[in-house]
Amino acid sequence: MNRETICDELRRLEGEVVEAEHELAKQEALLIRLKQEHQDVSRVASALSLMREQQQSRQQDRLRLLALLQQ
């Protein structure tokens, strides 16, 4: 990959990371609210777990791209 392509991909990925952080915060707030209301949180907790895994994957991709830029 050339440097410009890496930078483009990094910008795209960083946008996804920011958006996912917002979505994670919303999901976490929903989970807290449901717990306070003594409602079933299993679906929300499962979705939140998946979202965290996906975010971790994005973060790893981001670090990989940053490493490529430093070469």
N, C-alpha and C positions, 0 to 999 in steps of 0.2 A: 504494500500500500504506500502511496506517496503521502507526503506530509499534509497536503491540502485535503486529501480524502480522509485521513485520520482526524484532522481538525473538524471537518464537516460531521463526521460520525460522532465525535466527542461532543460537539454542540448539540446534536440531536439527542444523544444519550443523556446529557446533563439536563435538558429540558424534560425528558421523561422522568428523571430522578426527582426533580422538583415537583412535578405534577403528582407523582406517586407518593411523595411525602405528604402532600395535601390530602390525598385520598386515604392514606394510612391514618392521619390525624382524625379525619371524619369517622373512619371505621372504629378507631379506638374510643372516640367519644360515644359512639352508638353502643359499643360494648359496655362501657361504664354505665350509661343510662339504663340499659336493659338489666344489668346486674342490680342496680339500685332499685329497679322496679320488680325485682325477683322474677324476671321473665327468662325464657329459654335463650341461652346465648350460644348454643352449639353451632348453628349455621354461621353466625357472625364471627365466632371464634375461628372456625375453619377457614372462612374467607380471609380473615386477618392473617392467619398463619401462612396461607398461600401468597398473599400480597407481600408479606415480609420476605418470603423466600425469593419471590420475583425481584424485589428491591435489592436484596443481597446480590443476586445475579447481575443486576444492572450496575451495582457498585463495583463488582469484580471486573466487569467489562470496561468500566470507566478507568479503573486502575491499570488494566492491560493497555488501553489506548494511551494513557499518560506515559506508561513505560516505553511504548513504541516511539513516542515523540522525543523521549530523552536519548534515544539511540543515535 
